[in-house]
């Protein structure tokens, strides 16, 4: 990890339960390194933990990556790549894009705690991304371990969801674009990719993890947003998803 990282912890209240999310991050030579965690959720709420960490990462990026826009939060696109494991803990790997930076996001579920390790860079090639990701480990006590030695810059080396957290400031309303049965994940992902190619920040979620959604389905959604913002988005997306509607997820 680079020297003098930015470290912080905050507590949210979700479903009347305290949920803690923490981060450990820094940018160096155009590359953002971060380890994030969420604790206090049941393991079946992995989707929500993922949203919470993506939201936190989107807030960290403007403090380090240069941004010429007036938007104070980065739009994050995380695209599923493959299933992974680390020290016998299951996880998933995503490609990630935030403004002009691209990289890799690895997400792990460890009981009631969730971790994400991510590195994204504005450089065309940076071997330090994979070096940092591979330095991450989960100890026997389910604590995260990362190499704290400074990442030294090297010369001449080679090597999709703007998702706000469900809080009072961002809202809990989802735009439901289409629902699928759980055996239609491939179809849902294809439809999601099509909408993303058209510029719509759609993602697929499991409705079992959202108390206000009907259980047993996959839903292609946008959000969450406040109710008024969700209505505004709904008016725009009905041209490509005529059956869309809004519903509170939590």
Secondary structure, 3 states (H helix, E strand, C coil): CCCCCEEEEEEEEECCEEEEEEEEEEEECCEEEEEEEEECCCHHHHHHHHHHHHHHHHHHHCCCCCCCCCCCCCCEEEEEEEEEEECCEEEEEEEEEECCEEEEEEEEEECCEEEEEEEEECCCCCCHHHHHHHCCEECCCCCEECCCCCCCCCCCCCCCCCCCCCCCCCCCEEEEEEEEEHHHHHHHHHHHHHHHHCCCCCEEEEHHHCCCCCCCEEEEEEEEECHHHHHHHHHHHCCCCCCCEEEECC
